Amino acid sequence: MGGDRIRTLEEFVKVHGVLLAASGVPESLHRQLFHKLSTETFDGGDFFEIEPCEEGRQRRLLFTSDFMPKDSHVFLSDHAWTFRLSDARKQLEQVPGLVERMASLMCVDIDSAGGASDVNVTNFNVVEIVETEIRNAKDKGDDAVRWLELEDLHMDDALLLSLDLPSKFPNLLALSLCGNKLENVETVTQEIVKFKHLKALWLNNNPILLKNDDHMADTIFQGCPSLEIYNSCFTCNFGEWALGFCGGIYDKDNPGFFHETDHPLRGVTLLDLSNRSIHNLINKAFLPAEMPSLSHLNLRGNRLEQNPVGELLELLRGFSCLNALEVDIPGPLGESALEILESFPNLSLLNGVNASKILESGNHAIDSMLQPRLPEWTSEETLADRVVNAMWLYLMNYRLADEEKIDETSVWYVMDELGSALRHSDEPNFRVSPFLYMPDGKLASAVSFSILWPTQDVQKGDECTRDFLCGIGEEKQRSARLTAWFHTPQNYFIEQYEKRRQKLQSTSFVSPPMKPCTTNSLLCNDGSSLRVYTDIPQVEELLTRPEFEISTDPKDADIIWTGMQVDEEMKVAAGLTDQQYINQFPFEACLVMKHHLAETVQKAYGCLDWLQSTYNLETQLTHLIGEYYVRKRDGLDNLWILKPWNMARTIDTTITGNLSAIIRLMETGPKVCQKYIEYPALFRGKKFDLRYIILVRSIDPLEIFLSDVFWVRLANNPYSLDKRSFSEYETHFTVMNYRGKLNHMNTPEFVREFEKEHQVKWWDIHVRVKRMIRSVFESAAVVHPEMQSSQSRAIYGVDVMLDCHFQPKLLEVTYCPDCTRACKYDMEAIFKGGEIMKARDFYNHVFGCLFLNETTHADPL
């Protein structure tokens, strides 16, 4: 185009042909699209309006014109925010007005309780609240306070003890201490067990729950035998009071009494038992005779694993007025919506969907009725924190490419208010696609938009929807991926995770006995040198031993030491033979690709203390979601790191505790998701890892050697678990060869100072590392015996991190070409720092070990 602006439809289509095809926009709309792009026409306001829903925590898009046929119009949605992931928080904090607009668009600019978010609760006097409760009870003519709420008052253990609540409120039935600062198990327990009539206790959002202390719960249950609700969950002792609370009978104005003589549940018509951790629903209170009027029952989020399906179905069929049921599907009542309706022919609604619609269109009708995942926050969180947490419900992404290469990191963006109001449907009436408009025909002039058009006829009042997972079916884990936006059945994912965990725990592996070494030196008796062909400059420069000579022709070489991946096609092209030695083992991908490494180790050993919980998101997302829910349920930390299958230098690597983020990040390429080591061993307050060099002479028998030099790689910033630091490269990552200030350290100096700082013996750590590394290669030898090749010798890099107990954790195994290149950078820094072994010595010793069977500077494993 010579830099001139595009002026005709023909020019537009010629320049944007690939983009038009990728977007899927119909050819009949190309002219209209060109006109709106070239004139920047945003006319959506003439056809749509944005309406709040979900109590103001979400927005939807309604069609306001009379009628619009499918494929008849195309509309532009501007990109309100475009960024690289690592820059998100920085932009929110620095670009004027951006965080306010995003907070409004994502409906997180209001307090969770609907009021102002800056109320300083510490100004309230807890003692005055307690005295007011007593005074109000007396004014009402009541003899005792039975319901007490002391929430979000910053109350600590000492204050709780000083209040002496049991003596002031001996007849308390319900006590809420949510959102305080209680953390001492003994103090809290000794106070709680003094309430002998307590029916409900809420300690939610207190530090004490992070301790995951089962003994505390058992002590409370024993001391409060009448307790039916504990931290929003039903106890095994639940009965009439807990059901009455969920049925709207009991609250602060009507807390109930110690002994009911009538039948208070008879008037209950709607009962919401969702997410109450109920294991057994069958008891003396949950009976048709006790609740004859029950018409709407919500059982979502309860496993009910102690109830056989037959008994549970028989019980529920006894509620003759029941016409609306909500339950996980698949779940405790059946595997499908159709199966459940066959058991309950009188139901009118199942999970909010008309039963007749389900019978007509099958289980697909139920998919779009999942409860939306709405952003959660606390009043103390800043707008930037709220936006970073909520943005995964709104983000879309693309990756730029030119004729030479594709971008290594994706571009994320948020559509404007109109585009962002399009909610999900499995049967959408609109389609949305990103589009880069190049007004002068060059990428440098590109402006990004999203384009939307109707794929179904729409009429006035219709909600306009799109498919968030357009083109993604169940073969790509569609149902699991919907968890990014919806509350999908937790029990199903937990069950799948536990099945996998049990399988891994049942895996046993015994290391094979060490066979005698069988490899021999490759030197011929006539003393002639070994010819080495290499395309790696530092090997060519630094390999100086007389036993080796550099060859310029790969066909004449005895040894091929290359930075390229050698496969059969490459062998033919280069004229290589099966008699030449190659610096790679066949099928080594079972170790050097992250998803294969985890699979290989887990097949051999099952669960291990030196391999963090790891999932291949392309095939194991369901299990990951299950473990995430289990950890959340048990109050455990839930920070994860996502790594591309086969990319180095931490490209596209992300740390997050947000489940929606984990699922959405699958969109930028295949990844593994691994439990983050939240509490690593630190050196001078900073994170570090260790790069070990492993020399492999044989897989069967296994002959591996550990180079006597390892490299310490240090982060530049002090380590922090502040969530705002997760995007700081120099805080959480240690590979500074490529980004940031290089921060290496001489190995002996590091060992001396580490031992002094932590009062440990490095030799003990070294022994554990050696044992772990041998186990890694043993797993490969057993699970993938096809790796063995008598013509292969290789070096691998093994990256190791220590946790706060100085136990080694496997990070990854780097394959030979990458390891050789990485060694160049690592060694340059270390040798300048005075490392004992020089670069020339390193390569000479590597080749001596691998091809001459020397072990002078290598430790057999």
C-alpha positions in Angstrom: 0.0 0.0 0.0 3.1 2.2 0.2 1.9 3.9 3.4 -1.3 5.3 1.8 -4.6 4.9 3.7 -6.9 2.1 2.5 -9.7 3.7 0.5 -11.7 0.9 -1.2 -13.4 -2.3 0.0 -11.1 -4.3 -2.3 -8.0 -2.9 -0.7 -9.5 -3.5 2.8 -10.2 -7.2 2.0 -6.8 -7.7 0.4 -4.9 -6.4 3.4 -7.1 -7.9 6.0 -8.0 -11.2 4.3 -6.4 -13.4 6.9 -7.9 -11.5 9.8 -11.4 -11.5 8.2 -11.2 -15.3 7.7 -10.0 -15.8 11.2 -12.7 -13.7 12.7 -15.5 -15.6 10.9 -17.4 -12.4 10.1 -19.7 -13.2 7.1 -18.6 -11.8 3.7 -21.9 -9.9 3.4 -20.8 -7.7 6.3 -17.3 -6.8 5.0 -18.5 -3.6 3.4 -20.4 -2.5 6.6 -17.4 -3.4 8.7 -15.0 -1.4 6.5 -17.2 1.6 6.7 -17.5 1.5 10.5 -13.7 0.9 11.0 -12.7 3.7 8.6 -15.1 6.2 10.1 -14.8 4.8 13.7 -18.5 4.5 14.0 -19.7 3.2 17.4 -23.4 3.0 17.0 -24.2 0.2 19.5 -26.1 2.7 21.7 -28.8 2.9 19.0 -29.6 -0.8 19.3 -28.6 -1.9 22.8 -28.8 -0.9 26.4 -26.8 -2.1 29.4 -28.8 -3.3 32.4 -27.5 -4.2 35.9 -28.3 -7.7 37.2 -27.2 -10.1 40.0 -28.0 -7.4 42.5 -25.7 -4.9 40.8 -22.7 -7.1 40.6 -22.9 -7.9 36.9 -24.3 -6.2 33.8 -26.1 -7.7 30.8 -26.8 -6.4 27.3 -30.4 -6.0 26.0 -31.5 -5.5 22.4 -33.8 -2.5 22.2 -34.7 -2.3 18.5 -37.7 -4.2 17.2 -36.0 -6.9 15.2 -32.5 -7.8 13.7 -32.0 -10.7 11.4 -28.9 -12.9 11.8 -25.8 -11.7 9.9 -27.4 -8.4 9.1 -25.3 -5.9 11.2 -21.8 -5.6 12.6 -20.8 -3.4 15.5 -17.6 -2.2 16.9 -16.5 -2.5 20.5 -13.5 -0.4 21.6 -10.8 -1.9 23.8 -11.0 0.0 27.0 -7.8 -1.6 28.4 -5.0 -3.4 26.6 -1.9 -4.7 28.3 0.8 -7.4 28.8 0.0 -9.4 31.9 3.1 -8.3 33.7 2.1 -4.6 33.2 -1.5 -4.9 34.5 -1.1 -3.6 38.0 1.4 -1.0 37.0 -1.0 0.5 34.5 -3.9 0.4 36.9 -1.9 2.4 39.4 -0.3 4.8 37.0 -2.7 5.6 34.1 -5.2 8.3 35.2 -8.8 7.2 35.5 -8.1 3.6 34.3 -8.7 1.8 37.6 -11.9 3.8 38.3 -13.3 2.9 34.8 -12.3 -0.8 35.1 -13.8 -1.0 38.7 -17.0 0.4 37.4 -17.1 -1.8 34.3 -16.4 -4.9 36.5 -18.9 -3.9 39.2 -16.3 -3.9 42.0 -16.5 -0.2 42.9 -19.1 -0.8 45.5 -18.7 -2.2 49.0 -19.7 -5.9 49.3 -22.4 -4.9 51.7 -23.7 -2.2 49.5 -22.5 0.7 51.6 -19.3 2.8 51.6 -16.1 0.8 51.6 -14.1 3.1 53.8 -15.9 2.6 57.1 -13.4 2.3 59.9 -14.7 -0.5 62.0 -12.0 -0.1 64.5 -13.8 2.9 65.9 -16.6 0.8 67.2 -16.4 -0.1 70.9 -16.9 -3.8 71.3 -17.8 -3.4 75.0 -20.5 -0.9 74.1 -22.0 -3.3 71.5 -22.1 -6.1 74.1 -23.8 -3.8 76.7 -26.3 -2.5 74.1 -27.3 -6.1 73.2 -28.0 -6.8 76.9 -29.9 -3.5 77.3 -32.0 -4.2 74.2 -33.0 -7.6 75.4 -34.2 -6.2 78.7 -36.2 -3.5 76.9 -38.0 -6.2 75.0 -38.8 -8.0 78.2 -36.6 -11.0 77.2 -34.7 -12.7 80.0 -31.6 -13.4 77.9 -29.7 -12.6 74.6 -29.8 -15.7 72.4 -28.2 -14.3 69.2 -25.0 -12.2 69.2 -23.1 -10.8 66.2 -19.6 -9.4 66.8 -18.4 -9.3 63.2 -15.5 -7.3 61.6 -14.5 -5.6 64.9 -10.7 -6.4 64.7 -11.2 -8.4 67.9 -8.1 -10.3 69.1 -7.7 -13.2 71.5 -7.1 -11.0 74.5 -10.2 -8.9 73.9 -12.3 -12.0 73.5 -11.1 -13.3 76.8 -11.7 -10.0 78.6 -15.3 -9.8 77.4 -16.2 -12.9 79.4 -19.1 -13.6 77.0 -20.2 -17.0 78.5 -21.1 -15.4 81.8 -22.9 -12.5 80.1 -24.8 -14.7 77.6 -25.2 -18.1 79.2 -28.2 -19.0 77.0 -26.7 -18.0 73.7 -27.9 -20.0 70.7 -26.0 -18.3 67.9 -22.6 -16.5 68.0 -20.9 -14.9 65.0 -17.3 -13.8 65.4 -16.6 -13.5 61.7 -13.9 -11.3 60.3 -11.9 -10.7 63.5 -8.3 -11.4 64.4 -8.7 -14.5 66.5 -5.7 -16.9 66.2 -5.0 -18.7 69.4 -6.7 -22.1 69.3 -6.6 -22.7 73.1 -8.0 -19.3 74.0 -10.9 -19.5 71.5 -11.7 -23.1 72.3 -11.8 -22.6 76.1 -14.3 -19.7 75.7 -16.6 -21.3 73.1 -17.1 -24.6 75.0 -18.6 -22.7 77.9 -21.7 -22.0 75.8 -23.7 -25.2 76.5 -26.8 -24.3 74.4 -25.0 -23.1 71.3 -26.7 -24.0 68.0 -24.6 -22.0 65.6 -21.0 -20.7 65.7 -19.3 -18.7 62.9 -15.5 -18.1 63.1 -15.2 -17.4 59.3 -12.4 -15.1 58.1 -10.3 -15.4 61.3 -6.6 -16.4 61.2 -7.4 -19.3 63.5 -9.0 -21.2 60.6 -5.8 -21.1 58.6 -4.2 -23.5 61.2 -6.5 -26.3 59.9 -6.7 -27.6 63.4 -9.1 -30.6 63.5 -8.5 -31.0 67.3 -10.1 -27.5 67.8 -13.2 -28.5 66.0 -13.5 -31.8 67.8 -13.1 -30.1 71.2 -15.8 -27.5 70.3 -18.2 -30.2 69.2 -17.7 -32.1 72.4 -18.1 -29.0 74.6 -21.1 -27.8 72.6 -23.2 -31.0 72.1 -26.1 -29.0 70.6 -24.0 -27.3 67.9 -25.7 -27.7 64.5 -23.8 -25.1 62.4 -20.1 -24.5 62.5 -18.4 -22.0 60.2 -21.5 -22.0 57.8 -21.3 -25.8 57.5 -23.7 -28.3 59.1 -22.3 -30.5 61.8 -23.3 -34.2 61.9 -25.6 -33.2 64.7 -27.7 -30.9 62.5 -31.5 -31.0 62.9 -34.5 -28.8 63.3 -32.7 -25.6 64.2 -30.2 -25.7 61.3 -33.0 -26.5 58.9 -35.1 -23.7 60.3 -32.2 -21.2 59.9 -31.8 -22.2 56.3 -35.5 -22.1 55.8 -35.8 -18.5 57.0 -37.5 -19.2 60.4 -34.6 -18.5 62.8 -32.6 -15.3 62.7 -31.6 -12.6 65.1 -35.2 -11.4 65.6 -36.4 -15.0 66.2 -33.5 -17.1 67.5 -35.6 -20.0 68.7 -35.6 -21.7 72.0 -33.8 -24.7 73.7 -36.7 -27.1 73.2 -39.4 -26.7 70.6 -42.8 -28.3 71.5 -44.5 -27.5 68.2 -43.5 -28.3 64.6 -41.7 -25.1 63.4 -40.7 -26.5 60.0 -44.3 -27.1 58.9 -44.5 -23.8 57.2 -41.2 -24.0 55.3 -41.7 -23.9 51.5 -38.2 -22.9 50.4 -35.1 -24.5 51.9 -31.6 -23.5 50.7 -29.1 -26.1 51.9 -26.4 -25.2 49.3 -22.7 -25.5 50.2 -23.3 -26.7 53.8 -20.9 -29.6 53.7 -23.7 -32.1 54.3 -22.6 -35.7 54.2 -25.8 -37.4 55.4 -29.1 -35.8 54.7 -31.2 -38.4 56.4 -32.1 -37.6 60.0 -35.0 -37.1 62.3 -35.7 -33.5 61.2 -35.3 -33.7 57.4 -38.5 -35.6 56.8 -41.6 -35.1 54.7 -43.8 -35.3 57.8 -41.8 -32.4 59.4 -41.9 -30.2 56.2 -45.0 -31.1 54.3 -45.1 -27.8 52.5 -41.6 -27.9 51.1 -41.8 -26.9 47.4 -38.3 -25.6 46.5 -35.1 -27.4 47.7 -31.5 -26.4 46.9 -28.9 -29.1 47.6 -26.0 -27.7 45.5 -22.5 -28.1 46.8 -23.1 -31.1 49.2 -21.5 -34.4 48.6 -24.1 -36.5 50.5 -21.6 -39.4 50.1 -23.0 -41.2 53.1 -26.4 -41.5 51.4 -27.0 -44.4 48.9 -28.6 -43.0 45.8 -31.7 -45.2 46.2 -32.3 -44.1 49.8 -31.8 -40.5 49.0 -34.2 -40.6 46.0 -36.9 -42.4 48.1 -36.6 -39.8 50.8 -36.9 -36.8 48.4 -39.8 -38.4 46.6 -41.7 -38.3 49.9 -42.0 -34.5 49.7 -45.2 -34.4 47.7 -45.2 -30.6 47.2 -41.6 -30.5 45.8 -41.7 -28.9 42.4 -38.3 -27.1 42.2 -35.0 -28.8 42.9 -31.4 -27.5 42.6 -28.6 -30.1 42.8 -25.1 -30.7 41.3 -25.2 -32.5 38.0 -23.5 -34.9 37.9 -23.9 -35.4 41.6 -25.5 -37.4 44.4 -28.9 -37.8 42.6 -27.6 -38.8 39.2 -25.3 -38.3 36.3 -27.6 -36.2 34.1 -30.6 -33.9 34.2 -32.7 -36.4 32.3 -31.8 -39.1 34.8 -32.9 -36.9 37.7 -36.2 -35.9 36.0 -37.0 -39.6 35.5 -36.8 -40.0 39.2 -38.9 -36.9 40.0 -41.6 -36.7 37.3 -43.5 -34.1 39.3 -40.7 -31.5 39.1 -41.4 -28.3 37.3 -37.9 -26.8 37.6 -34.5 -28.4 37.8 -31.6 -26.0 38.5 -33.9 -23.2 37.4 -34.7 -24.7 34.0 -38.2 -25.7 33.0 -38.4 -29.5 33.1 -40.3 -29.6 29.8 -37.4 -27.7 28.1 -34.9 -30.2 29.5 -37.0 -33.1 28.2 -37.1 -31.4 24.8 -33.5 -30.4 24.3 -31.8 -32.8 26.7 -29.0 -32.1 29.2 -27.7 -29.2 27.1 -30.5 -27.1 28.4 -29.1 -27.2 31.9 -25.6 -26.1 30.9 -26.5 -22.4 30.6 -28.1 -22.2 34.0 -25.0 -22.4 36.1 -24.7 -19.8 38.8 -22.3 -17.0 37.6 -19.0 -16.6 39.4 -19.1 -13.0 40.7 -16.0 -11.2 41.9 -15.3 -11.2 45.7 -13.4 -8.7 47.7 -13.1 -7.2 51.1 -13.7 -3.5 52.0 -9.9 -3.2 52.8 -8.8 -4.1 49.3 -7.9 -1.3 46.9 -9.7 -0.8 43.6 -6.5 -2.1 41.8 -6.6 -5.3 43.9 -10.3 -5.8 43.1 -9.8 -5.2 39.4 -6.8 -7.6 39.2 -9.0 -10.3 40.9 -12.1 -9.6 38.8 -10.6 -9.0 35.4 -10.4 -12.7 34.5 -14.2 -12.7 34.1 -13.8 -10.1 31.4 -10.5 -10.5 29.6 -9.9 -11.6 26.0 -6.5 -12.0 24.3 -4.7 -12.2 21.1 -1.1 -12.7 20.0 0.7 -10.5 17.4 2.7 -12.0 14.6 4.6 -10.6 11.6 6.4 -12.4 8.7 9.4 -13.1 10.9 8.0 -14.3 14.2 5.1 -14.6 16.6 5.1 -12.7 19.9 6.2 -14.7 22.9 3.7 -13.1 25.2 0.0 -12.5 24.5 -1.9 -9.2 24.6 -4.8 -9.1 27.0 -7.7 -6.7 26.7 -11.0 -5.7 28.1 -13.8 -4.6 25.7 -15.7 -1.4 26.4 -18.8 -1.3 28.5 -21.0 -2.5 25.7 -18.9 -5.5 24.7 -18.2 -6.5 28.3 -21.9 -6.6 29.1 -22.3 -9.6 26.7 -22.8 -12.6 29.0 -22.2 -16.2 28.2 -24.6 -18.7 26.6 -24.1 -22.2 25.2 -26.7 -21.1 22.6 -25.5 -17.5 21.9 -27.2 -15.0 19.5 -24.1 -13.0 18.9 -20.5 -13.7 18.1 -17.5 -11.6 19.1 -14.0 -11.6 17.6 -10.9 -9.4 18.0 -9.9 -7.5 14.9 -6.7 -5.5 14.1 -7.5 -2.7 11.6 -4.5 -1.4 9.7 -5.6 1.9 8.1 -2.4 2.2 6.0 -1.9 -1.5 5.4 1.0 -1.9 7.9 1.0 -3.5 11.3 2.6 -0.4 12.8 -0.6 1.5 12.2 -2.9 -1.2 13.6 -5.7 -0.3 16.0 -7.4 -3.2 17.9 -11.2 -3.5 18.1 -13.7 -6.3 18.8 -16.4 -6.8 16.3 -19.8 -8.4 17.1 -22.7 -9.5 14.9 -25.9 -11.4 15.4 -25.7 -15.1 14.6 -29.4 -15.6 15.4 -32.5 -13.5 14.8 -33.0 -11.2 17.8 -36.1 -9.3 19.0 -36.8 -6.4 21.3 -36.1 -7.3 24.9 -33.8 -10.3 24.1 -30.6 -10.6 26.1 -27.6 -10.5 23.8 -25.1 -13.2 24.6 -21.9 -14.8 23.3 -20.1 -18.1 23.8 -17.1 -17.5 26.0 -15.6 -20.8 24.7 -16.5 -20.5 21.1 -15.2 -23.5 19.2 -14.1 -25.4 22.3 -16.0 -28.7 22.9 -15.8 -31.4 25.5 -12.7 -32.8 23.8 -11.0 -29.7 25.1 -12.5 -29.8 28.6 -15.3 -27.3 27.9 -17.4 -28.1 31.0 -14.3 -27.8 33.3 -13.2 -24.5 31.6 -16.6 -23.0 32.2 -15.5 -22.9 35.9 -13.7 -19.7 35.1 -17.0 -17.9 34.9 -19.5 -20.2 36.7 -19.9 -22.2 39.9 -19.7 -25.7 38.4 -20.4 -28.7 40.6 -17.6 -28.8 43.2 -18.3 -32.3 44.3 -17.7 -33.8 40.8 -14.2 -32.2 40.6 -13.3 -33.2 44.1 -14.3 -36.8 43.5 -12.2 -36.9 40.3 -9.2 -35.4 42.1 -9.5 -37.9 45.0 -9.7 -40.8 42.5 -6.5 -39.6 40.9 -4.8 -39.0 44.3 -5.7 -42.5 45.5 -4.3 -44.0 42.3 -1.0 -42.0 42.7 -0.8 -43.0 46.4 -1.2 -46.7 45.5 1.7 -46.5 43.0 4.8 -48.1 44.5 8.3 -48.1 42.9 11.4 -49.8 44.1 14.7 -48.5 42.6 16.3 -51.2 40.4 19.6 -52.6 41.6 22.5 -50.8 40.2 24.1 -52.7 37.4 27.8 -52.6 36.7 28.9 -49.9 34.3 29.3 -51.3 30.8 30.3 -48.3 28.7 33.9 -48.1 27.5 36.2 -45.3 26.3 35.6 -44.5 22.7 39.4 -44.0 22.0 40.9 -46.4 19.6 44.0 -48.4 20.4 46.0 -46.6 17.8 45.7 -43.4 19.8 43.9 -41.4 17.1 41.7 -38.6 18.3 37.9 -38.4 18.3 36.4 -36.1 15.6 33.8 -33.8 17.0 31.3 -31.8 14.9 29.6 -29.0 16.7 27.5 -26.0 15.9 27.9 -24.5 19.4 30.7 -21.8 19.3 31.9 -22.2 22.9 32.4 -26.0 22.5 34.4 -25.4 19.3 36.5 -22.8 21.1 37.0 -24.4 24.5 37.3 -28.2 23.8 41.1 -28.4 23.6 42.0 -31.8 24.9 44.3 -33.7 22.4 41.9 -36.7 22.5 39.4 -34.6 20.5 39.6 -32.6 17.3 37.0 -30.4 15.7 35.6 -31.5 12.4 33.8 -29.2 10.0 31.9 -32.0 8.3 29.3 -33.9 10.3 29.6 -36.9 8.0 33.2 -37.4 9.1 32.6 -36.9 12.8 32.6 -39.6 15.5 30.6 -37.3 17.8 27.8 -34.9 16.9 27.4 -32.2 19.6 24.7 -30.0 18.3 22.2 -27.4 19.6 19.6 -28.7 17.2 17.1 -31.4 17.9 18.3 -34.5 16.1 15.5 -36.6 14.5 15.4 -39.0 11.6 14.7 -36.3 9.1 17.6 -34.3 10.3 19.9 -37.3 10.2 19.0 -37.9 6.6 19.5 -34.3 5.6 22.9 -34.1 7.3 24.0 -37.5 6.2 24.4 -38.9 9.7 24.7 -42.6 10.5 23.7 -44.8 13.3 27.4 -45.3 14.2 27.9 -41.7 15.2 27.5 -40.6 18.8 25.0 -37.9 19.5 24.6 -35.6 22.5 20.9 -36.5 22.9 19.0 -39.6 24.0 15.9 -40.7 22.1 12.6 -39.9 23.7 14.3 -37.6 26.2 11.2 -35.4 25.9 9.8 -37.6 28.8 12.2 -35.6 31.0 12.8 -32.2 29.3 9.2 -31.2 28.6 7.5 -30.1 31.8 4.2 -32.0 31.3 6.0 -35.2 30.3 8.5 -34.9 33.3 5.6 -34.8 35.8 3.9 -37.7 34.1 7.0 -39.8 34.0 7.8 -39.3 37.7 4.2 -39.8 38.8 3.9 -43.0 36.8 7.0 -44.4 38.5 6.5 -43.0 42.0 3.0 -41.7 42.4 3.0 -38.9 45.1 6.4 -37.6 46.1 7.6 -35.0 48.6 10.1 -33.6 46.1 7.7 -33.0 43.2 5.1 -30.4 43.8 1.5 -31.3 42.8 1.6 -30.9 39.0 -1.2 -31.0 36.4 -1.1 -30.9 32.6 -3.9 -28.4 32.0 -4.6 -29.8 28.5 -5.8 -33.1 30.0 -6.0 -32.8 33.8 -7.9 -29.5 34.4 -10.7 -31.4 36.2 -8.3 -32.8 38.7 -6.6 -29.5 39.3 -9.9 -27.8 40.0 -10.7 -30.6 42.4 -7.5 -30.1 44.4 -8.0 -26.3 44.3 -11.5 -26.8 45.9 -10.1 -29.3 48.5 -7.3 -26.9 49.5 -9.8 -24.1 49.8 -12.2 -26.2 51.8 -9.4 -27.2 54.2 -8.1 -23.7 54.6 -4.7 -24.5 52.9 -2.8 -22.0 50.8 -3.8 -22.1 47.1 -1.0 -20.3 45.2 0.0 -21.9 41.9 2.5 -21.4 39.1 1.7 -21.9 35.5 4.5 -22.8 33.1 4.4 -23.5 29.3 5.2 -27.0 28.3 8.4 -26.3 26.6 9.5 -22.7 26.9 12.5 -21.3 28.8 13.4 -18.1 30.5 10.1 -18.0 32.4 8.3 -16.8 29.2 4.5 -16.9 29.8 5.0 -18.1 33.4 2.5 -16.8 35.9 1.9 -17.0 39.7 -1.7 -16.8 40.9 -4.1 -18.0 43.4 -7.1 -17.1 41.3 -8.9 -20.2 39.9 -10.4 -18.2 37.0 -7.0 -16.9 36.1 -5.5 -20.4 36.1 -8.2 -21.6 33.6 -8.1 -18.5 31.4 -4.3 -18.7 31.1 -4.8 -22.0 29.2 -5.8 -19.8 26.3 -2.2 -18.6 25.7 -0.7 -22.1 25.1 -0.3 -25.5 26.6 0.8 -25.3 30.3 1.4 -27.3 33.4 0.0 -25.9 36.7 2.1 -26.7 39.7 1.7 -25.9 43.4 3.9 -22.9 44.1 6.5 -23.3 46.8 5.2 -20.6 49.0 7.9 -20.9 51.7 11.2 -21.5 50.0 14.6 -21.4 51.7 16.0 -17.9 51.4 19.5 -16.6 51.1 19.8 -13.1 52.6 16.1 -12.8 52.4 16.0 -13.6 48.7 14.7 -16.5 46.7 17.2 -18.7 44.9 17.5 -22.0 42.9 20.3 -24.3 42.0 21.3 -25.5 38.5 23.0 -28.9 38.6 24.7 -30.4 35.5 24.1 -34.1 35.0 26.2 -36.2 32.7 24.4 -39.3 31.3 26.5 -42.1 29.7 23.8 -44.8 29.7 20.1 -45.3 30.5 20.3 -49.1 30.9 22.2 -49.7 33.0 21.8 -46.2 34.4 25.1 -44.4 34.4 24.8 -40.8 35.5 27.2 -38.4 37.1 26.8 -35.1 38.9 29.3 -32.4 37.9 31.1 -31.0 40.9 30.0 -27.5 40.0 26.4 -26.3 40.6 25.2 -22.7 39.9 23.3 -20.6 42.4 20.8 -18.3 40.8 19.5 -15.5 43.0 16.5 -13.2 42.7 17.2 -9.5 42.9 14.5 -8.4 45.3 13.7 -9.6 48.8 11.1 -12.4 48.7 7.5 -11.5 49.5 4.1 -13.2 49.5 2.3 -9.9 49.0 0.0 -10.6 46.1 1.0 -7.4 44.5 4.5 -8.8 44.1 3.5 -11.8 42.0 4.0 -10.0 38.8 7.4 -8.7 39.9 9.9 -10.7 37.9 12.9 -9.9 40.0 11.1 -11.0 43.2 9.8 -14.4 42.3 12.1 -15.5 39.5 15.8 -16.3 39.6 16.8 -16.6 35.9 18.3 -13.2 35.5 20.4 -14.1 32.4 17.8 -12.6 30.1 15.9 -10.0 32.1 17.0 -7.9 35.1 20.4 -7.5 36.8 22.4 -10.7 36.8 22.9 -12.0 40.4 25.1 -15.1 40.6 27.4 -16.2 43.4 30.6 -18.2 43.7 29.5 -21.8 44.7 32.0 -22.3 47.7 31.2 -18.8 49.0 27.5 -19.5 48.8 27.8 -22.8 50.7 29.8 -21.2 53.5 27.4 -18.3 53.9 24.3 -20.4 53.6 25.5 -22.8 56.3 26.3 -19.9 58.5 23.0 -18.1 58.0 20.8 -21.2 58.5 23.0 -23.3 60.8 22.8 -26.3 58.6 25.4 -28.6 57.0 25.3 -28.3 53.2 26.5 -31.9 52.8 23.2 -33.2 54.3 21.3 -31.1 51.7 23.6 -32.3 48.9 23.0 -35.9 49.7 19.2 -35.4 49.5 19.6 -33.6 46.1 21.8 -36.4 44.8 19.2 -39.0 45.8 16.4 -37.0 44.2 18.2 -36.5 40.9 19.0 -40.2 40.6 15.3 -41.0 41.3 14.3 -38.7 38.4 16.5 -40.5 35.9 15.5 -43.9 37.3 11.9 -43.1 36.7 12.7 -42.3 33.0 14.7 -45.5 32.7 11.8 -47.6 34.0 8.8 -45.8 32.5 10.6 -45.2 29.1 13.2 -47.9 28.5 13.1 -46.8 24.8 15.4 -43.9 25.9 18.3 -46.3 25.9 20.7 -45.9 23.0 24.3 -47.1 23.0 25.2 -44.2 20.6 23.9 -41.5 22.9 25.7 -39.4 25.6 24.2 -36.2 27.0 24.3 -33.5 29.6 21.1 -32.2 31.3 20.5 -29.3 33.6 18.4 -30.1 36.6 16.9 -27.1 38.4 16.3 -27.5 42.2 14.8 -25.3 44.8 14.9 -25.9 48.6 11.9 -25.3 50.7 12.0 -23.7 54.2 12.8 -27.1 55.7 15.8 -27.5 53.3 14.1 -30.3 51.4 14.9 -30.3 47.7 12.1 -29.7 45.2 12.4 -30.6 41.5 11.7 -27.6 39.2 12.6 -28.9 35.7 15.1 -30.8 33.6 16.7 -28.9 30.7 17.6 -30.8 27.6 21.1 -30.8 26.1 21.0 -27.9 23.6 19.2 -25.6 26.0 21.5 -26.7 28.8 24.6 -26.0 26.7 23.4 -22.5 25.8 22.4 -21.7 29.3 25.7 -22.9 30.7 27.4 -20.3 28.5 25.6 -17.5 30.4 25.9 -19.1 33.8 29.6 -19.9 33.5 30.5 -16.4 32.2 29.1 -14.9 35.3 30.5 -17.5 37.7 34.0 -17.6 36.2 34.3 -13.9 36.4 33.4 -14.3 40.1 36.4 -16.6 40.6 34.9 -20.1 40.3 37.4 -22.8 40.7 36.7 -24.7 37.5 37.3 -22.6 34.4 35.1 -22.7 31.3 37.8 -24.6 29.3 38.1 -27.1 32.1 34.4 -27.6 32.2 34.0 -28.7 28.6 37.1 -30.8 28.6 35.9 -32.6 31.7 32.4 -33.1 30.3 33.8 -34.7 27.2 36.2 -36.7 29.2 33.5 -38.1 31.4 31.0 -38.9 28.6 33.4 -40.3 26.0 36.6 -41.3 27.8 34.8 -42.7 31.0 36.7 -40.3 33.3 35.1 -39.2 36.6 37.7 -36.7 37.9 35.2 -33.9 38.3 32.0 -35.9 38.3 30.3 -37.6 41.2 28.6 -41.0 40.3 24.9 -41.1 41.3 
